[in-house]
Amino acid sequence: MFSVVTNVNSLIAQENLRVNNEFQSRTIQRLTSGYRINASGDDAAGLAVANKYRSDIAELVQGVRNANDGISALQIIDGGLNNIAKILDRLKTLATQSASSTFTGSRVTLNTEYQALLAEINRQASNIGLVEGGTYNTTLQVYIGGGSNQANAKVTVDLSGPLNRVDATSLGIGATSVAAGGTTLGNVDLNSTTTFLAGGTQTFTFNLYDPTLGQTGSVTVTVTGGASGITGSAALTQLNNALASYGISATTDANGYLAFGGTRAFVVTAGTASAGNALAAGGTASDNEGVYRLASTSFTAVASSAQTEVLVFQNASGSVAVTLDNTTGASVAAAVAAINAQTAALGIYALPGESSGQITIQSASDFSIVVTQDGSTSTGLAAGTGPLTVSDPSTNATTTANALAALSAITTAIANLGLVQGRVGTGQNKLQYAIQLAQSQIASYSAAESRLRDADMAAEAANLTKAQVMQQASLAAMAQANAAPQAVLALLRG
């Protein structure tokens, strides 16, 4: 059928030319953009998956930056910890020097440097944020991404709590000293060739205040002589093994008598030996004379509210007032608890004294006590108002006990610091491994996105050639189709 009204072949050619033009345009767009998917219509499902990969990659790239920032912070902390470790080495050197009874120099000079280094530990611990309330004394969470959920996308480094603080107090050395001082118990020469406690035992009871628990307590240490007895040196070893965790050391003074040292508040009482030669006479008691102290003094219970006594305690850290009435001062135990509730924060501690009905108040730092109100001359700690006598640390009882206690505390501090360093190092390693995984995920996700989104340039180049040939063929065919109706004229001419 010939028709000059409707040129069907031309219409077919036009449609194919349009298709070929679109194919060529799409191919050119892919070649010039580099993407297979340039619009949602190109591959809606593939675009959604590719966008998810692209989002994950963006998250991981920032996560790698976060992890590197975390490593930088931990490296700063690690450097500070290494420096504190060096200071501990110097503290141990000073303590070792002072712990020798043959040292003839000035222990005051040694202790001046020792105390200055304790202050420097506090300063550096604060600078690296590992003190109470410090920037990094918390659980650090570094968000990296790449996890199946948010919890799994974070790396946690736990530097929280007291165990991760590295100031002098948290390390257990804040109250230590290498100055001479301590307390001697009895007059038995432990350096003699005598054998002690043959077939028997002897107990030593310590009244202590535990700052961690916030309460006073009693610790009993028993020395065992065995069947044939032990030397004085062996007895000291037993005592020190038992007392190391309390910051108290046992040694001998210049006369060879049993002495205890340390800068914590304590009162020691020797029990009676069950057999053999005693290390110290049973019933002998003493305050820690190596600290500032109100020596054991009689305490009379406050019987009525009219007899209320008010004590003002002051040191370099501040001042507090303690009221002892017929409740808070009803007994030695009540008074000790009431005083400690107010003064423990200042590092001043009350303990039951050497004998029943006595109280002693001790501190590693100088302090004062003033009675500002006294309702009776026969109750409380003092008769009348005014200052009470606070004694300075004794330098006569023993020259090495404080240093020996410091050595024990420093050894523990070094071990505790090592645990903190281990946690910091573990955190750095965890973040390094997390970075490696994130980098691997970035590469894998990028490859997956590329397979979906990127154009195959070789294929598209071939398609462009194909599209150009098809376009030219379509144009040529359209020209033929447009010329076909002219054949009708031959019929009309006939």
C-alpha positions in Angstrom: 0.0 0.0 0.0 1.3 3.4 -1.0 0.1 6.5 0.9 1.2 10.1 0.7 -0.8 11.1 3.7 0.8 8.9 6.3 4.4 7.9 5.8 4.6 5.0 8.1 8.3 4.2 7.3 9.3 7.8 8.1 7.5 7.6 11.4 9.3 4.4 12.2 12.6 6.0 11.2 11.9 9.0 13.4 11.2 6.9 16.4 14.3 4.8 16.0 16.3 8.0 15.5 14.9 9.4 18.7 15.9 6.2 20.6 19.3 6.3 19.1 19.7 9.9 20.0 18.7 9.1 23.6 21.1 6.2 23.7 23.9 8.4 22.4 23.1 11.2 24.9 23.1 8.7 27.8 26.4 7.2 26.6 28.0 10.6 26.3 26.7 11.5 29.8 28.2 8.4 31.3 31.5 8.9 29.5 31.8 12.6 30.6 30.6 12.1 34.2 32.3 8.7 34.8 29.1 7.4 36.4 26.7 4.7 35.1 24.0 6.0 37.4 23.4 9.8 36.8 19.8 9.9 37.7 17.4 7.8 39.7 15.8 6.5 36.5 19.1 4.9 35.4 19.0 2.3 38.2 16.7 3.2 41.2 17.5 0.1 43.2 21.2 0.3 42.5 21.3 4.0 43.4 19.8 3.3 46.8 22.4 0.6 47.6 25.2 2.8 46.2 24.1 5.8 48.4 24.2 3.5 51.4 27.8 2.6 50.6 28.7 6.3 50.1 27.2 7.2 53.4 29.1 4.4 55.2 32.3 5.5 53.6 31.8 9.1 54.8 31.2 7.8 58.3 34.3 5.7 58.2 36.5 8.4 56.8 35.6 10.7 59.7 35.9 7.7 62.1 39.5 7.2 61.1 40.1 10.8 61.9 38.4 10.3 65.3 40.6 7.3 66.0 43.8 9.2 65.1 42.7 12.0 67.4 42.1 9.4 70.1 45.6 7.9 69.6 47.1 11.4 69.8 45.4 12.0 73.1 46.5 8.6 74.5 50.1 9.3 73.3 50.0 12.6 75.3 48.8 10.7 78.4 51.4 8.0 77.8 54.2 10.6 77.7 53.0 12.0 81.0 52.9 8.6 82.6 56.4 7.8 81.4 57.6 11.1 83.0 55.8 10.2 86.3 57.5 6.8 86.2 60.9 8.6 86.0 59.9 10.8 89.0 59.0 7.6 91.0 62.5 6.3 90.2 63.9 9.4 91.7 61.6 9.1 94.8 62.8 5.5 95.2 66.4 6.7 95.0 65.8 9.3 97.8 63.9 6.8 99.9 66.7 4.2 99.5 69.3 6.7 100.5 67.3 7.7 103.6 66.5 4.1 104.5 70.2 3.3 105.2 71.2 3.8 108.8 74.7 4.6 107.7 73.5 7.7 105.8 75.2 10.7 107.5 73.8 13.5 105.4 70.6 15.6 106.0 67.4 13.7 105.8 65.6 17.1 105.9 67.3 18.0 102.6 66.3 14.6 101.1 62.7 15.1 102.2 62.6 18.6 100.8 63.3 17.3 97.4 61.0 14.2 98.0 58.0 16.4 98.9 58.7 18.7 95.9 58.6 15.7 93.6 55.3 14.5 95.1 53.9 18.0 94.2 55.3 17.7 90.7 53.6 14.3 90.3 50.3 16.0 91.2 50.9 18.8 88.7 51.7 16.4 85.8 48.9 14.1 86.7 46.5 17.1 86.5 48.0 18.2 83.2 47.3 14.8 81.5 43.8 14.6 83.1 44.3 11.6 85.3 43.2 13.1 88.6 39.8 13.2 90.2 37.5 15.1 87.8 40.3 15.1 85.2 39.5 15.3 81.5 40.6 11.8 80.8 39.7 10.1 84.1 36.6 8.7 82.5 35.5 6.1 80.0 36.7 7.4 76.6 34.5 6.4 73.6 35.8 6.9 70.1 33.2 6.6 67.4 34.6 5.0 64.3 31.6 3.5 62.5 31.4 0.5 60.3 29.5 -1.5 63.0 26.2 -3.3 62.7 24.9 -0.9 65.4 26.1 2.2 67.2 27.4 0.3 70.2 29.6 -1.9 67.9 30.8 1.2 66.0 32.6 2.6 69.1 36.0 1.8 70.7 36.0 2.1 74.4 39.1 2.9 76.5 38.2 2.8 80.2 40.4 5.3 82.2 37.7 6.0 84.8 37.8 5.7 88.6 40.4 5.9 91.3 42.5 3.1 89.9 43.3 5.2 86.8 44.3 8.3 88.7 48.1 8.9 89.0 48.3 11.8 91.4 50.4 11.1 94.5 47.5 10.4 96.7 45.8 8.0 94.3 49.2 6.2 93.9 49.3 5.8 97.6 52.4 7.9 98.2 50.9 11.3 99.0 51.5 11.0 102.7 54.9 9.4 102.5 58.1 11.0 103.7 61.8 10.2 103.9 62.5 12.4 106.9 63.6 10.8 110.1 60.9 9.8 112.5 58.6 7.0 113.7 58.0 5.4 117.0 60.0 2.9 119.1 58.2 0.2 121.0 60.0 -1.3 124.0 63.7 -1.7 124.7 64.6 -5.1 123.3 67.7 -5.3 121.1 66.6 -7.1 118.0 70.1 -6.9 116.5 71.5 -9.2 119.2 72.1 -12.9 118.7 69.1 -13.7 120.8 66.4 -16.0 119.5 62.8 -14.7 119.8 59.5 -16.3 120.4 60.7 -19.9 120.5 57.6 -22.0 120.5 55.4 -19.0 120.8 53.8 -15.9 119.1 53.4 -12.2 119.8 50.6 -10.0 118.4 50.8 -6.3 117.6 47.6 -4.3 117.4 47.3 -1.2 115.3 44.5 1.4 115.5 44.3 2.9 112.0 42.2 5.3 110.0 41.5 4.1 106.5 40.9 7.1 104.2 39.5 4.9 101.5 36.8 3.4 103.8 36.4 6.5 105.8 36.6 4.8 109.1 38.8 3.7 111.9 39.7 0.1 112.4 42.0 -2.3 114.2 44.6 -4.5 112.6 46.3 -7.3 114.4 49.6 -8.7 113.2 51.0 -11.9 114.7 54.6 -12.9 114.6 55.3 -16.6 114.9 58.6 -17.9 116.3 58.3 -21.6 115.4 59.7 -24.3 117.5 63.3 -23.0 117.6 62.5 -19.3 117.5 63.5 -16.6 115.0 66.0 -13.8 114.7 65.0 -10.2 115.1 65.6 -9.8 111.3 63.1 -12.6 110.5 60.6 -11.0 112.9 60.8 -7.7 111.0 60.3 -9.6 107.8 57.0 -11.1 109.1 55.9 -7.7 110.3 56.7 -5.9 107.1 55.0 -8.5 104.9 51.8 -8.0 107.0 52.0 -4.2 107.2 53.1 -3.3 103.7 49.5 -2.7 102.4 48.9 -0.3 105.3 51.8 2.0 104.6 53.6 1.1 107.9 57.1 -0.4 108.1 58.9 -2.2 110.9 62.6 -1.6 111.5 65.0 -1.0 114.4 66.2 2.3 115.8 69.7 3.3 116.6 69.7 1.0 119.7 68.2 -2.0 117.8 64.8 -1.6 119.5 61.7 -2.4 117.5 60.4 0.7 115.7 57.5 1.4 113.4 57.3 4.2 110.8 55.1 5.7 108.2 53.1 8.8 107.7 49.7 7.4 108.2 47.9 7.8 111.6 48.3 4.8 113.8 48.6 3.7 117.5 50.5 0.4 118.1 50.2 -1.9 121.1 52.4 -4.9 121.8 50.6 -8.0 123.1 52.2 -10.4 125.5 54.4 -13.1 124.0 52.9 -16.6 124.5 56.4 -18.2 124.8 60.1 -17.3 124.2 61.7 -13.9 124.3 59.4 -11.1 123.3 60.1 -8.6 120.6 58.8 -5.8 122.9 57.3 -5.9 126.4 53.6 -6.9 126.4 51.2 -3.9 126.9 53.7 -1.4 125.5 51.8 1.2 123.4 52.8 4.2 121.4 51.4 6.8 119.0 53.1 7.3 115.6 55.7 9.9 116.6 56.8 10.3 113.0 53.8 12.6 112.3 52.3 15.8 113.7 50.1 14.8 116.6 48.1 15.6 119.7 49.5 12.8 121.8 47.2 10.3 123.5 45.2 12.3 125.9 42.4 11.4 128.3 38.9 12.0 127.0 35.9 12.4 129.3 32.5 11.7 127.8 30.3 14.8 127.5 27.3 14.1 129.8 24.9 16.9 128.8 24.3 19.5 126.1 25.4 22.1 128.6 29.0 20.6 128.5 29.4 21.0 124.7 32.9 21.4 123.5 33.8 23.0 120.1 37.2 22.2 118.5 38.5 24.2 115.5 41.0 22.2 113.4 43.1 24.1 110.8 45.9 23.3 108.4 47.1 24.5 104.9 44.0 22.8 103.3 41.4 24.7 105.4 39.6 24.9 108.7 36.7 23.0 110.2 34.8 23.2 113.5 33.8 20.0 115.4 31.1 20.0 118.1 31.3 17.4 120.8 28.0 17.2 122.7 26.3 14.5 124.7 25.7 12.6 121.4 28.8 13.2 119.3 31.0 13.2 122.4 29.2 10.5 124.4 32.2 8.1 124.2 35.7 7.8 122.7 34.3 6.0 119.7 31.6 8.7 119.1 34.1 11.5 119.4 36.6 9.8 117.1 33.8 9.3 114.5 32.6 12.9 114.9 36.1 14.4 114.5 37.0 12.2 111.5 33.7 13.1 109.7 34.9 16.7 109.6 38.7 16.5 109.5 39.5 13.5 107.3 39.1 15.7 104.2 42.0 17.8 105.6 44.2 14.8 106.2 43.7 15.0 110.0 42.7 11.8 111.7 41.5 10.9 115.2 42.1 7.4 116.8 41.6 5.7 120.1 44.7 6.4 122.1 47.3 4.2 123.7 45.1 3.4 126.7 41.4 3.0 127.2 39.6 6.3 127.4 42.2 8.2 125.4 42.2 9.9 122.0 45.1 10.8 119.7 44.9 13.0 116.7 47.5 12.7 114.0 48.4 14.1 110.5 51.2 13.9 108.1 51.0 17.7 107.7 51.2 20.4 110.4 47.9 21.4 112.0 46.5 23.2 114.9 43.6 22.6 117.4 41.9 25.4 119.3 39.1 24.9 121.8 36.7 27.7 121.1 33.9 26.6 123.5 34.1 24.4 126.5 31.0 24.0 128.7 32.8 22.1 131.4 36.4 21.8 132.6 36.0 18.1 133.2 34.7 16.8 129.9 35.9 16.5 126.3 39.5 16.7 125.2 40.6 19.7 127.3 39.9 21.8 130.4 38.9 25.3 129.2 39.3 27.0 125.9 42.5 27.8 124.0 45.0 26.0 121.8 46.0 22.4 122.3 49.6 21.2 122.0 50.4 19.6 118.7 53.8 18.0 118.6 56.1 18.0 115.6 57.4 14.7 114.2 60.1 13.1 116.3 63.5 12.7 114.9 64.7 10.5 117.7 62.6 7.4 117.6 64.0 5.9 114.4 65.9 7.4 111.5 64.8 5.0 108.7 61.2 3.9 109.4 59.6 6.6 107.3 61.9 5.9 104.4 61.2 2.2 104.6 57.5 2.8 104.6 58.0 5.1 101.6 59.9 2.4 99.8 57.1 0.0 100.2 54.5 2.5 99.1 56.6 3.5 96.0 57.0 -0.1 95.0 53.2 -0.4 95.0 52.8 2.9 93.2 55.1 1.8 90.4 53.1 -1.4 90.0 49.8 0.6 90.0 51.2 3.1 87.5 52.3 0.2 85.3 48.6 -1.0 85.2 47.5 2.5 84.1 50.2 2.5 81.4 49.0 -0.9 80.3 45.4 0.4 79.9 46.6 3.4 77.9 48.8 1.2 75.7 46.0 -1.2 75.2 43.7 1.7 74.2 46.3 2.8 71.6 46.5 -0.7 70.1 42.8 -1.0 70.0 42.5 2.2 68.1 45.2 1.2 65.7 43.4 -2.1 64.9 40.2 -0.2 64.5 41.8 2.1 62.0 43.1 -0.8 60.0 39.6 -2.3 59.9 38.0 1.0 59.0 40.5 1.5 56.1 39.8 -2.0 54.9 36.0 -1.3 55.0 36.5 2.0 53.2 38.3 0.2 50.4 35.7 -2.6 50.2 32.7 -0.2 50.4 34.3 2.0 47.7 34.8 -1.0 45.4 31.2 -2.1 46.0 29.9 1.4 45.3 32.1 1.7 42.2 30.6 -1.5 40.8 27.1 -0.1 41.1 27.7 3.6 40.3 30.7 3.9 38.1 30.6 3.6 34.3 32.4 0.9 32.4 34.4 3.3 30.2 35.4 0.6 27.7 31.8 -0.5 27.3 30.5 3.0 27.1 33.1 3.9 24.4 31.9 1.0 22.3 28.4 2.1 22.9 29.2 5.6 21.8 30.6 4.2 18.5 27.5 2.0 18.2 25.2 5.0 18.9 26.9 7.2 16.3 26.7 4.5 13.6 23.0 3.8 14.5 22.3 7.5 14.4 23.8 7.9 11.0 22.0 4.8 9.8 18.7 6.2 11.1 19.2 9.5 9.3 20.0 7.7 6.1 16.9 5.4 6.4 14.8 8.4 7.3 15.9 10.1 4.1 14.9 7.0 2.1 11.6 6.8 3.9 10.8 10.4 3.2 11.6 9.9 -0.5 9.4 6.8 -0.9 6.1 8.7 -1.4 7.5 10.2 -4.6 7.1 6.8 -6.2 3.4 7.5 -6.3 4.0 10.2 -8.9 5.1 7.5 -11.3 1.6 6.0 -11.1 0.0 9.4 -11.7 2.2 10.0 -14.8 1.2 6.7 -16.4 
